[in-house]
Amino acid sequence: MSASNADVYLTEDVTLAHFLYGLMSAFPLFFMPVMLSFWLNVSQKQVPQASLLAAHLNWQRHSIIGVLPLLVLGYVAPQLWMSLVCYTVAISWFCYRIFKGWLSLHDGIAP
């Protein structure tokens, strides 16, 4: 009967997801916190697939994997202005993914 198509999840501990979003948001520090976040994310094999935590871990994993091609493209771009455009798009998109994911985690819904 609900008009919303947001998934309903049981109450669970999502502290790990908050911690990983925090690490991802520290990406200006040489991208190392993001790699640590990715490693911790991938190492979480015991998380049930139908849980809120699993949905956010998947969202984070796809965010990190998605920003890498844009950064590589910016690195190999032949012109400086092309590199700056690629980097700006990559950083803006990554910030959007972190912001949207963290807010939806706070609201208790899947991103």
All heavy atoms as an XYZ file, in Angstrom:
888
protein
N       0.805     -1.190      0.000
C       0.000      0.000      0.000
C       0.854      1.263      0.000
O       0.328      2.323     -0.157
C      -0.888      0.003      1.239
C      -1.895     -1.081      1.287
S      -3.393     -0.400      0.647
C      -4.399     -1.813      0.607
N       2.128      1.121      0.198
C       3.015      2.265      0.240
C       3.261      2.810     -1.163
O       3.470      2.051     -2.104
C       4.343      1.860      0.880
O       5.227      2.942      0.838
N       3.257      4.121     -1.291
C       3.492      4.754     -2.583
C       4.980      4.816     -2.896
O       5.368      5.084     -4.013
C       2.898      6.157     -2.587
N       5.805      4.574     -1.922
C       7.245      4.632     -2.107
C       7.758      3.266     -2.531
O       7.322      2.244     -2.046
C       7.917      5.063     -0.806
O       9.305      4.941     -0.926
N       8.721      3.258     -3.435
C       9.309      1.997     -3.842
C      10.667      1.773     -3.175
O      11.478      1.010     -3.662
C       9.431      1.914     -5.360
C      10.306      3.003     -5.928
O      10.712      3.909     -5.226
N      10.566      2.917     -7.210
N      10.923      2.463     -2.077
C      12.159      2.280     -1.322
C      12.097      0.945     -0.597
O      11.072      0.546     -0.073
C      12.336      3.418     -0.324
N      13.215      0.250     -0.610
C      13.284     -1.039      0.063
C      13.266     -0.852      1.568
O      13.846      0.092      2.097
C      14.558     -1.778     -0.329
C      14.573     -2.136     -1.801
O      13.478     -2.318     -2.358
O      15.667     -2.232     -2.372
N      12.588     -1.762      2.256
C      12.519     -1.726      3.708
C      13.470     -2.783      4.233
O      13.429     -3.940      3.818
C      11.080     -2.010      4.202
C      11.033     -2.053      5.708
C      10.128     -0.969      3.658
N      14.342     -2.399      5.128
C      15.332     -3.307      5.685
C      15.149     -3.401      7.188
O      14.680     -2.458      7.824
C      16.757     -2.830      5.377
C      17.080     -2.846      3.915
C      17.016     -1.684      3.162
C      17.443     -4.025      3.283
C      17.304     -1.702      1.815
C      17.742     -4.052      1.936
C      17.676     -2.889      1.212
O      17.963     -2.901     -0.111
N      15.545     -4.524      7.724
C      15.535     -4.686      9.173
C      16.602     -3.799      9.779
O      17.577     -3.428      9.130
C      15.802     -6.150      9.530
C      14.762     -7.149      9.040
C      15.236     -8.561      9.337
C      13.416     -6.889      9.666
N      16.444     -3.474     11.037
C      17.438     -2.669     11.723
C      18.720     -3.467     11.848
O      18.716     -4.606     12.294
C      16.938     -2.272     13.126
O      15.694     -1.596     12.985
C      17.931     -1.389     13.817
N      19.814     -2.871     11.430
C      21.106     -3.536     11.491
C      22.183     -2.498     11.778
O      21.959     -1.305     11.659
C      21.406     -4.281     10.200
C      21.489     -3.370      8.995
C      21.761     -4.129      7.703
O      22.663     -4.988      7.698
O      21.081     -3.863      6.732
N      23.354     -2.989     12.122
C      24.467     -2.106     12.416
C      25.128     -1.686     11.106
O      25.657     -2.522     10.379
C      25.482     -2.823     13.310
C      26.607     -1.906     13.743
O      26.442     -0.676     13.659
O      27.649     -2.435     14.179
N      25.078     -0.408     10.788
C      25.649      0.106      9.549
C      26.850      1.010      9.838
O      27.197      1.863      9.031
C      24.585      0.849      8.708
C      23.562     -0.115      8.154
C      23.933      1.947      9.505
N      27.478      0.792     10.981
C      28.633      1.595     11.355
C      29.748      1.465     10.325
O      30.424      2.447     10.019
C      29.143      1.170     12.744
O      28.050      1.209     13.660
C      30.249      2.068     13.232
N      29.949      0.263      9.801
C      30.981      0.049      8.792
C      30.727      0.915      7.566
O      31.652      1.526      7.030
C      31.044     -1.427      8.394
C      32.000     -1.751      7.249
C      33.440     -1.515      7.690
C      31.810     -3.161      6.773
N      29.496      1.005      7.120
C      29.174      1.832      5.951
C      29.461      3.301      6.226
O      30.004      4.003      5.373
C      27.722      1.633      5.545
N      29.122      3.782      7.426
C      29.442      5.170      7.778
C      30.954      5.390      7.763
O      31.434      6.408      7.261
C      28.884      5.522      9.161
C      27.412      5.771      9.180
N      26.839      6.885      8.609
C      26.396      5.055      9.704
C      25.533      6.848      8.778
N      25.234      5.733      9.437
N      31.698      4.447      8.310
C      33.154      4.548      8.336
C      33.719      4.581      6.914
O      34.595      5.394      6.602
C      33.746      3.379      9.132
C      35.245      3.365      9.149
C      35.958      4.324      9.842
C      35.938      2.384      8.464
C      37.339      4.315      9.852
C      37.319      2.364      8.468
C      38.018      3.333      9.158
N      33.205      3.728      6.039
C      33.702      3.683      4.670
C      33.338      4.941      3.892
O      34.134      5.427      3.086
C      33.185      2.427      3.962
C      33.709      1.106      4.520
C      33.104     -0.065      3.768
C      35.213      1.046      4.496
N      32.148      5.505      4.122
C      31.810      6.788      3.495
C      32.761      7.886      3.992
O      33.159      8.761      3.232
C      30.366      7.187      3.768
C      29.360      6.535      2.854
C      28.340      5.753      3.357
C      29.422      6.720      1.479
C      27.416      5.150      2.528
C      28.506      6.126      0.633
C      27.504      5.343      1.167
O      26.588      4.751      0.334
N      33.113      7.832      5.260
C      34.070      8.800      5.793
C      35.425      8.682      5.132
O      36.059      9.690      4.795
N      35.887      7.449      4.931
C      37.152      7.255      4.237
C      37.076      7.734      2.788
O      38.004      8.359      2.278
C      37.554      5.777      4.261
C      38.162      5.252      5.548
C      38.409      3.755      5.431
C      39.450      5.965      5.870
N      35.949      7.448      2.147
C      35.795      7.880      0.755
C      35.775      9.399      0.645
O      36.271      9.964     -0.325
C      34.521      7.296      0.159
C      34.597      5.812     -0.119
S      33.024      5.090     -0.600
C      32.644      5.991     -2.087
N      35.217     10.064      1.637
C      35.139     11.524      1.569
C      36.489     12.180      1.811
O      36.652     13.367      1.571
C      34.107     12.054      2.561
O      34.525     11.803      3.878
N      37.478     11.412      2.257
C      38.826     11.946      2.460
C      39.688     11.746      1.220
O      40.905     11.685      1.315
C      39.460     11.271      3.673
N      39.077     11.648      0.034
C      39.821     11.364     -1.185
C      40.866     12.408     -1.562
O      41.817     12.067     -2.258
C      38.873     11.117     -2.365
C      38.137     12.318     -2.848
C      38.667     13.115     -3.835
C      36.904     12.639     -2.316
C      37.980     14.221     -4.289
C      36.211     13.734     -2.769
C      36.748     14.534     -3.751
N      40.778     13.662     -1.134
C      41.858     14.584     -1.496
C      43.210     14.225     -0.879
O      44.226     14.731     -1.317
C      41.372     15.936     -0.975
C      39.903     15.821     -0.919
C      39.642     14.391     -0.551
N      43.234     13.332      0.079
C      44.489     12.927      0.713
C      45.155     11.811     -0.094
O      45.268     10.674      0.350
C      44.239     12.461      2.152
C      43.591     13.491      3.074
C      43.249     12.863      4.403
C      44.537     14.664      3.254
N      45.560     12.136     -1.299
C      46.318     11.220     -2.156
C      45.564      9.955     -2.523
O      46.168      8.954     -2.857
C      47.657     10.865     -1.525
C      48.464     12.054     -1.137
C      48.652     12.374      0.187
C      48.998     12.883     -2.105
C      49.386     13.484      0.543
C      49.734     13.992     -1.753
C      49.926     14.302     -0.425
N      44.274      9.945     -2.437
C      43.418      8.840     -2.850
C      43.650      7.564     -2.026
O      43.057      6.542     -2.295
C      43.597      8.570     -4.352
C      42.326      8.178     -5.041
C      41.258      9.049     -5.093
C      42.197      6.946     -5.638
C      40.083      8.695     -5.736
C      41.025      6.580     -6.277
C      39.970      7.464     -6.319
N      44.537      7.601     -1.043
C      44.818      6.412     -0.229
C      43.637      6.011      0.654
O      43.367      4.815      0.782
C      46.080      6.615      0.612
C      47.348      6.637     -0.211
S      47.547      5.199     -1.289
C      47.733      3.914     -0.098
N      42.914      6.933      1.286
C      41.750      6.506      2.068
C      40.700      5.794      1.225
O      40.040      4.875      1.694
C      41.192      7.813      2.643
C      42.341      8.743      2.644
C      43.165      8.367      1.455
N      40.579      6.182     -0.040
C      39.613      5.528     -0.916
C      40.056      4.095     -1.195
O      39.239      3.173     -1.207
C      39.444      6.323     -2.232
C      38.535      5.604     -3.192
C      38.914      7.714     -1.936
N      41.345      3.892     -1.399
C      41.841      2.534     -1.643
C      41.667      1.666     -0.396
O      41.322      0.488     -0.495
C      43.306      2.567     -2.079
C      43.515      3.167     -3.450
S      42.698      2.204     -4.737
C      41.372      3.280     -5.220
N      41.888      2.241      0.786
C      41.655      1.514      2.033
C      40.170      1.177      2.166
O      39.809      0.058      2.542
C      42.121      2.337      3.238
C      41.863      1.736      4.616
C      42.598      0.412      4.768
C      42.263      2.708      5.696
N      39.315      2.119      1.832
C      37.875      1.892      1.864
C      37.488      0.778      0.899
O      36.674     -0.093      1.228
C      37.137      3.182      1.500
O      35.779      2.950      1.328
N      38.067      0.793     -0.289
C      37.760     -0.243     -1.281
C      38.208     -1.615     -0.780
O      37.493     -2.603     -0.915
C      38.433      0.093     -2.613
C      38.079     -0.855     -3.715
C      36.813     -0.846     -4.266
C      39.013     -1.748     -4.212
C      36.477     -1.720     -5.282
C      38.685     -2.621     -5.220
C      37.419     -2.603     -5.767
N      39.393     -1.672     -0.203
C      39.906     -2.944      0.318
C      39.012     -3.476      1.435
O      38.682     -4.663      1.456
C      41.344     -2.768      0.808
C      41.909     -4.016      1.382
C      42.326     -5.127      0.708
C      42.087     -4.302      2.759
N      42.763     -6.079      1.584
C      42.629     -5.593      2.861
C      41.848     -3.583      3.925
C      42.926     -6.180      4.083
C      42.158     -4.172      5.125
C      42.680     -5.458      5.192
N      38.614     -2.612      2.373
C      37.712     -3.035      3.442
C      36.357     -3.451      2.884
O      35.739     -4.412      3.358
C      37.528     -1.912      4.461
C      38.719     -1.608      5.356
C      38.477     -0.335      6.144
C      38.988     -2.772      6.284
N      35.884     -2.750      1.875
C      34.606     -3.051      1.251
C      34.630     -4.438      0.613
O      33.731     -5.241      0.821
C      34.300     -1.989      0.195
C      32.926     -2.097     -0.379
O      32.449     -3.179     -0.648
N      32.305     -0.964     -0.598
N      35.654     -4.715     -0.163
C      35.742     -5.997     -0.854
C      35.938     -7.149      0.126
O      35.481     -8.261     -0.119
C      36.876     -5.949     -1.904
C      37.151     -7.304     -2.511
C      36.530     -4.953     -3.000
N      36.565     -6.886      1.255
C      36.832     -7.951      2.225
C      35.597     -8.347      3.039
O      35.651     -9.311      3.789
C      37.958     -7.530      3.172
O      37.536     -6.482      4.003
N      34.490     -7.646      2.875
C      33.265     -7.952      3.620
C      32.455     -9.020      2.887
O      31.522     -8.737      2.169
C      32.420     -6.687      3.817
C      33.095     -5.611      4.594
C      33.474     -6.074      5.984
O      32.678     -6.686      6.683
N      34.702     -5.803      6.372
N      32.813    -10.275      3.082
C      32.137    -11.384      2.404
C      30.960    -11.944      3.209
O      30.081    -12.568      2.655
C      33.130    -12.529      2.134
C      34.281    -12.125      1.277
C      33.832    -11.823     -0.116
C      35.041    -11.527     -0.990
N      34.719    -10.812     -2.170
N      30.935    -11.718      4.514
C      29.915    -12.313      5.369
C      28.631    -11.495      5.454
O      27.705    -11.886      6.136
C      30.470    -12.560      6.780
C      30.631    -11.306      7.620
C      31.905    -10.513      7.363
O      32.638    -10.791      6.435
N      32.156     -9.529      8.187
N      28.544    -10.387      4.753
C      27.364     -9.526      4.805
C      26.251    -10.156      3.961
O      26.467    -10.484      2.794
C      27.695     -8.112      4.276
C      26.458     -7.253      4.233
C      28.765     -7.471      5.136
N      25.059    -10.342      4.531
C      23.941    -10.900      3.751
C      23.592    -10.002      2.569
O      23.561     -8.774      2.688
C      22.779    -10.943      4.747
C      23.390    -10.770      6.088
C      24.696    -10.075      5.915
N      23.331    -10.601      1.415
C      23.098     -9.832      0.190
C      21.822     -8.995      0.215
O      21.723     -7.999     -0.477
C      23.066    -10.780     -1.015
C      24.429    -11.353     -1.330
C      25.452    -10.269     -1.642
O      25.167     -9.325     -2.373
N      26.626    -10.386     -1.066
N      20.842     -9.387      0.984
C      19.573     -8.658      1.015
C      19.517     -7.658      2.164
O      18.452     -7.375      2.689
C      18.419     -9.642      1.124
N      20.647     -7.098      2.555
C      20.658     -6.171      3.683
C      20.980     -4.755      3.207
O      21.475     -4.550      2.103
C      21.700     -6.616      4.717
O      23.003     -6.502      4.187
N      20.689     -3.808      4.059
C      20.989     -2.405      3.770
C      22.493     -2.198      3.635
O      22.960     -1.488      2.752
C      20.412     -1.503      4.867
C      20.678     -0.009      4.750
C      20.003      0.543      3.505
C      20.193      0.718      5.978
N      23.263     -2.839      4.505
C      24.716     -2.716      4.451
C      25.251     -3.226      3.117
O      26.117     -2.595      2.515
C      25.356     -3.472      5.621
C      26.873     -3.417      5.714
C      27.353     -1.986      5.841
C      27.362     -4.250      6.889
N      24.732     -4.336      2.636
C      25.186     -4.881      1.353
C      24.863     -3.924      0.208
O      25.663     -3.761     -0.718
C      24.555     -6.242      1.103
N      23.708     -3.282      0.255
C      23.340     -2.328     -0.794
C      24.306     -1.145     -0.810
O      24.728     -0.686     -1.881
C      21.905     -1.843     -0.579
N      24.683     -0.672      0.363
C      25.606      0.465      0.429
C      27.033      0.053      0.090
O      27.768      0.833     -0.526
C      25.520      1.142      1.794
C      24.333      2.043      1.900
N      24.327      3.324      1.425
C      23.091      1.818      2.377
C      23.139      3.867      1.620
N      22.368      2.957      2.203
N      27.434     -1.142      0.478
C      28.768     -1.614      0.093
C      28.860     -1.728     -1.427
O      29.879     -1.361     -2.022
C      29.080     -2.947      0.757
C      29.301     -2.915      2.267
C      29.517     -4.321      2.798
C      30.455     -2.012      2.646
N      27.811     -2.220     -2.043
C      27.776     -2.309     -3.500
C      27.834     -0.913     -4.131
O      28.548     -0.685     -5.111
C      26.514     -3.051     -3.941
C      26.552     -3.433     -5.386
O      27.613     -3.670     -5.952
N      25.384     -3.496     -6.003
N      27.092      0.023     -3.584
C      27.086      1.415     -4.071
C      28.487      2.026     -3.969
O      28.967      2.670     -4.897
C      26.084      2.219     -3.247
C      26.024      3.681     -3.547
C      26.673      4.676     -2.876
C      25.253      4.326     -4.560
N      26.362      5.896     -3.411
C      25.490      5.707     -4.455
C      24.393      3.871     -5.541
C      24.891      6.635     -5.293
C      23.801      4.805     -6.378
C      24.053      6.164     -6.253
N      29.139      1.808     -2.832
C      30.483      2.349     -2.640
C      31.473      1.716     -3.612
O      32.317      2.403     -4.189
C      30.938      2.115     -1.204
C      30.177      2.902     -0.189
C      30.454      2.456      1.230
O      31.103      1.439      1.472
N      29.944      3.202      2.188
N      31.381      0.412     -3.777
C      32.280     -0.304     -4.683
C      32.128      0.227     -6.109
O      33.125      0.501     -6.777
C      31.966     -1.796     -4.625
C      33.014     -2.682     -5.170
C      32.703     -4.159     -4.964
N      32.259     -4.470     -3.606
C      31.066     -4.983     -3.304
N      30.190     -5.267     -4.248
N      30.744     -5.226     -2.053
N      30.889      0.399     -6.559
C      30.669      0.912     -7.902
C      31.097      2.378     -8.036
O      31.502      2.802     -9.123
C      29.213      0.735     -8.315
C      28.881     -0.679     -8.655
N      28.269     -1.522     -7.758
C      29.113     -1.409     -9.761
C      28.120     -2.695     -8.314
N      28.626     -2.661     -9.531
N      31.012      3.135     -6.960
C      31.472      4.528     -7.001
C      32.974      4.592     -7.220
O      33.461      5.383     -8.033
C      31.114      5.244     -5.702
O      29.731      5.305     -5.517
N      33.708      3.775     -6.492
C      35.168      3.790     -6.611
C      35.605      3.255     -7.967
O      36.463      3.836     -8.634
C      35.798      2.994     -5.457
C      35.523      3.693     -4.133
C      37.296      2.834     -5.666
C      35.858      2.878     -2.907
N      34.993      2.153     -8.389
C      35.350      1.576     -9.687
C      34.960      2.519    -10.820
O      35.650      2.597    -11.838
C      34.693      0.191     -9.856
C      35.321     -0.796     -8.875
C      34.830     -0.317    -11.280
C      34.616     -2.134     -8.801
N      33.895      3.274    -10.654
C      33.434      4.193    -11.693
C      34.280      5.440    -11.844
O      34.387      5.992    -12.940
N      34.893      5.902    -10.771
C      35.684      7.127    -10.856
C      37.076      6.862    -11.440
O      37.683      7.758    -12.032
C      35.774      7.832     -9.475
C      36.773      7.167     -8.553
C      36.104      9.304     -9.639
N      37.564      5.653    -11.329
C      38.914      5.350    -11.806
C      39.096      5.565    -13.314
O      40.098      6.176    -13.717
C      39.317      3.937    -11.401
C      39.547      3.746     -9.902
C      39.878      2.295     -9.600
C      40.620      4.670     -9.388
N      38.182      5.107    -14.175
C      38.376      5.377    -15.616
C      38.399      6.870    -15.956
O      39.150      7.292    -16.829
C      37.186      4.696    -16.299
C      36.727      3.678    -15.329
C      37.042      4.224    -13.965
N      37.602      7.650    -15.262
C      37.609      9.096    -15.516
C      38.942      9.722    -15.107
O      39.455     10.606    -15.795
C      36.462      9.770    -14.772
C      35.072      9.521    -15.337
C      34.010     10.052    -14.376
C      34.925     10.158    -16.688
N      39.503      9.270    -14.005
C      40.798      9.792    -13.577
C      41.911      9.363    -14.525
O      42.813     10.146    -14.836
C      41.104      9.338    -12.148
C      40.190      9.912    -11.064
C      40.523      9.312     -9.706
C      40.284     11.423    -11.014
N      41.862      8.128    -14.994
C      42.860      7.657    -15.961
C      42.725      8.423    -17.269
O      43.728      8.833    -17.874
C      42.720      6.135    -16.182
C      43.555      5.668    -17.361
C      43.112      5.382    -14.924
N      41.490      8.649    -17.704
C      41.263      9.417    -18.925
C      41.813     10.835    -18.776
O      42.415     11.372    -19.708
C      39.767      9.452    -19.251
C      39.369     10.148    -20.534
C      39.940      9.400    -21.738
C      37.861     10.225    -20.638
N      41.624     11.442    -17.618
C      42.175     12.765    -17.379
C      43.684     12.769    -17.372
O      44.321     13.728    -17.804
N      44.284     11.675    -16.931
C      45.741     11.585    -16.887
C      46.343     11.449    -18.286
O      47.393     12.002    -18.570
C      46.162     10.406    -16.009
C      47.647     10.266    -15.858
C      48.362     11.134    -15.046
C      48.341      9.281    -16.545
C      49.728     11.014    -14.911
C      49.703      9.150    -16.413
C      50.395     10.021    -15.598
O      51.743      9.899    -15.474
N      45.668     10.702    -19.148
C      46.224     10.464    -20.485
C      45.719     11.458    -21.530
O      46.119     11.377    -22.687
C      45.932      9.016    -20.960
C      46.567      8.013    -20.043
C      44.457      8.775    -21.120
N      44.858     12.374    -21.145
C      44.340     13.360    -22.102
C      45.493     14.208    -22.638
O      46.367     14.638    -21.881
C      43.292     14.241    -21.440
N      45.491     14.467    -23.951
C      46.624     15.173    -24.553
C      46.673     16.672    -24.231
O      47.733     17.269    -24.267
C      46.440     14.952    -26.049
C      44.982     14.694    -26.219
C      44.531     14.030    -24.949
N      45.554     17.254    -23.923
C      45.508     18.694    -23.648
C      45.202     18.934    -22.172
O      44.461     18.170    -21.548
C      44.412     19.354    -24.496
C      44.601     19.216    -25.975
C      45.751     20.072    -26.475
O      46.024     21.125    -25.929
N      46.420     19.602    -27.511
N      45.732     20.006    -21.631
C      45.500     20.338    -20.228
C      44.030     20.598    -19.959
O      43.484     20.139    -18.956
C      46.327     21.562    -19.830
C      46.129     22.051    -18.395
C      46.565     20.981    -17.409
C      46.861     23.347    -18.167
N      43.365     21.294    -20.867
C      41.948     21.592    -20.633
C      41.109     20.323    -20.637
O      40.131     20.227    -19.897
C      41.432     22.615    -21.644
C      41.334     22.116    -23.057
C      42.292     22.180    -24.019
C      40.216     21.466    -23.654
N      41.844     21.609    -25.181
C      40.565     21.167    -24.987
C      38.950     21.113    -23.203
C      39.705     20.524    -25.867
C      38.088     20.480    -24.084
C      38.467     20.186    -25.401
N      41.483     19.318    -21.425
C      40.755     18.047    -21.420
C      40.951     17.321    -20.090
O      40.021     16.728    -19.552
C      41.227     17.147    -22.559
C      40.806     17.563    -23.917
S      41.470     16.362    -25.079
C      41.051     17.121    -26.604
N      42.178     17.382    -19.599
C      42.465     16.764    -18.300
C      41.667     17.423    -17.197
O      41.089     16.740    -16.348
C      43.954     16.874    -17.979
O      44.718     16.109    -18.860
N      41.619     18.739    -17.202
C      40.886     19.459    -16.167
C      39.394     19.165    -16.226
O      38.746     19.024    -15.189
C      41.141     20.963    -16.290
C      42.572     21.407    -15.978
C      42.719     22.908    -16.210
C      42.954     21.044    -14.563
N      38.850     19.037    -17.433
C      37.437     18.696    -17.573
C      37.179     17.301    -17.027
O      36.220     17.074    -16.276
C      36.982     18.820    -19.049
C      35.618     18.194    -19.259
C      36.971     20.271    -19.484
N      38.026     16.346    -17.385
C      37.863     14.965    -16.896
C      37.967     14.911    -15.378
O      37.172     14.233    -14.716
C      38.899     14.049    -17.527
S      38.584     13.677    -19.254
N      38.953     15.598    -14.825
C      39.121     15.601    -13.371
C      37.933     16.262    -12.671
O      37.473     15.790    -11.635
C      40.417     16.306    -12.964
C      41.668     15.539    -13.312
C      42.822     16.200    -13.682
C      41.703     14.151    -13.266
C      43.972     15.509    -14.000
C      42.849     13.452    -13.580
C      43.993     14.137    -13.941
O      45.132     13.444    -14.246
N      37.440     17.356    -13.236
C      36.293     18.045    -12.642
C      35.048     17.170    -12.665
O      34.325     17.075    -11.667
C      36.031     19.370    -13.380
O      37.210     20.171    -13.328
C      34.869     20.112    -12.774
N      34.807     16.512    -13.789
C      33.657     15.610    -13.887
C      33.813     14.446    -12.914
O      32.872     14.075    -12.215
C      33.477     15.112    -15.336
C      32.479     13.971    -15.410
C      33.045     16.250    -16.238
N      35.012     13.874    -12.840
C      35.256     12.732    -11.958
C      35.044     13.109    -10.495
O      34.359     12.393     -9.749
C      36.674     12.205    -12.160
N      35.604     14.221    -10.079
C      35.488     14.635     -8.676
C      34.048     15.019     -8.348
O      33.529     14.657     -7.285
C      36.472     15.782     -8.388
C      37.901     15.235     -8.401
C      36.174     16.441     -7.046
C      38.975     16.294     -8.340
N      33.377     15.720     -9.257
C      31.983     16.094     -9.019
C      31.091     14.866     -8.906
O      30.244     14.763     -8.011
C      31.469     16.988    -10.141
O      32.223     18.161    -10.218
N      31.273     13.912     -9.817
C      30.471     12.690     -9.805
C      30.739     11.882     -8.539
O      29.820     11.378     -7.908
C      30.776     11.866    -11.054
C      30.001     10.597    -11.133
C      28.697     10.456    -11.509
C      30.468      9.293    -10.813
N      28.342      9.124    -11.448
C      29.404      8.401    -11.030
C      31.689      8.793    -10.376
C      29.534      7.035    -10.814
C      31.813      7.431    -10.165
C      30.737      6.572    -10.380
N      32.005     11.778     -8.141
C      32.370     11.012     -6.951
C      31.799     11.670     -5.693
O      31.268     10.988     -4.814
C      33.885     10.879     -6.865
C      34.359      9.874     -5.869
C      34.066      8.529     -6.021
C      35.129     10.260     -4.788
C      34.510      7.594     -5.113
C      35.583      9.332     -3.883
C      35.276      7.991     -4.041
N      31.873     12.986     -5.618
C      31.287     13.701     -4.472
C      29.778     13.494     -4.420
O      29.204     13.298     -3.339
C      31.606     15.190     -4.555
S      33.322     15.596     -4.210
N      29.132     13.530     -5.568
C      27.688     13.281     -5.618
C      27.368     11.891     -5.102
O      26.424     11.702     -4.324
C      27.180     13.448     -7.055
C      25.833     12.821     -7.282
C      24.675     13.433     -6.810
C      25.722     11.600     -7.944
C      23.435     12.840     -7.002
C      24.483     11.012     -8.137
C      23.352     11.629     -7.665
O      22.134     11.046     -7.848
N      28.132     10.883     -5.529
C      27.884      9.508     -5.096
C      28.081      9.359     -3.587
O      27.307      8.672     -2.925
C      28.808      8.538     -5.844
C      28.621      8.481     -7.335
C      27.541      7.577     -7.769
N      27.810      6.193     -7.431
C      27.145      5.178     -7.941
N      26.210      5.390     -8.835
N      27.399      3.941     -7.572
N      29.113      9.988     -3.043
C      29.341      9.926     -1.597
C      28.191     10.605     -0.862
O      27.625     10.059      0.090
C      30.685     10.585     -1.220
C      31.863      9.780     -1.767
C      30.814     10.709      0.296
C      33.187     10.494     -1.639
N      27.830     11.802     -1.297
C      26.777     12.576     -0.645
C      25.444     11.844     -0.685
O      24.770     11.691      0.333
C      26.681     13.950     -1.325
C      25.765     14.904     -0.645
C      26.104     15.465      0.571
C      24.563     15.260     -1.232
C      25.251     16.354      1.202
C      23.714     16.145     -0.613
C      24.053     16.694      0.610
N      25.056     11.356     -1.872
C      23.783     10.657     -2.017
C      23.767      9.365     -1.208
O      22.784      9.057     -0.532
C      23.509     10.355     -3.485
C      22.169      9.675     -3.720
C      21.968      9.395     -5.195
C      20.630      8.852     -5.535
N      20.115      7.772     -4.763
N      24.846      8.610     -1.260
C      24.907      7.351     -0.528
C      24.855      7.553      0.974
O      24.136      6.845      1.686
N      25.613      8.524      1.461
C      25.659      8.763      2.904
C      24.310      9.265      3.415
O      23.860      8.880      4.492
C      26.765      9.739      3.236
C      27.441      9.496      4.551
C      26.983      8.743      5.589
C      28.702     10.000      4.969
N      27.879      8.751      6.622
C      28.950      9.517      6.263
C      29.646     10.815      4.371
C      30.096      9.817      6.974
C      30.798     11.108      5.085
C      31.013     10.621      6.363
N      23.665     10.147      2.666
C      22.343     10.628      3.080
C      21.308      9.511      3.077
O      20.477      9.420      3.992
C      21.874     11.772      2.181
C      22.498     13.134      2.445
C      21.950     14.157      1.467
C      22.259     13.582      3.864
N      21.340      8.656      2.071
C      20.379      7.561      2.040
C      20.677      6.541      3.130
O      19.769      5.920      3.672
C      20.309      6.910      0.667
O      21.554      6.434      0.272
N      21.943      6.353      3.490
C      22.284      5.482      4.615
C      21.743      6.073      5.914
O      21.182      5.358      6.744
C      23.799      5.294      4.723
C      24.289      4.446      5.880
C      23.799      3.003      5.740
C      25.801      4.481      5.965
N      21.869      7.377      6.068
C      21.343      8.039      7.259
C      19.813      7.887      7.339
O      19.256      7.723      8.417
C      21.726      9.522      7.238
C      21.290     10.250      8.476
N      20.084     10.905      8.560
C      21.886     10.394      9.677
C      19.959     11.433      9.738
N      21.049     11.149     10.441
N      19.153      7.923      6.179
C      17.700      7.761      6.139
C      17.260      6.299      6.253
O      16.077      6.021      6.373
C      17.129      8.360      4.858
C      17.273      9.878      4.823
O      17.442     10.476      5.902
O      17.202     10.441      3.718
N      18.212      5.374      6.135
C      17.904      3.957      6.266
C      17.334      3.324      5.014
O      16.624      2.336      5.088
N      17.671      3.900      3.860
C      17.202      3.337      2.597
C      18.397      2.994      1.712
O      19.506      3.497      1.924
C      16.248      4.298      1.852
C      16.948      5.637      1.570
C      14.975      4.504      2.631
C      16.128      6.580      0.730
N      18.147      2.158      0.723
C      19.196      1.810     -0.237
C      19.435      2.992     -1.179
O      18.492      3.705     -1.498
C      18.811      0.573     -1.018
N      20.671      3.179     -1.606
C      20.946      4.305     -2.525
C      20.344      4.091     -3.891
O      20.041      3.030     -4.308
C      22.463      4.331     -2.604
C      22.935      3.041     -2.103
C      21.860      2.451     -1.272
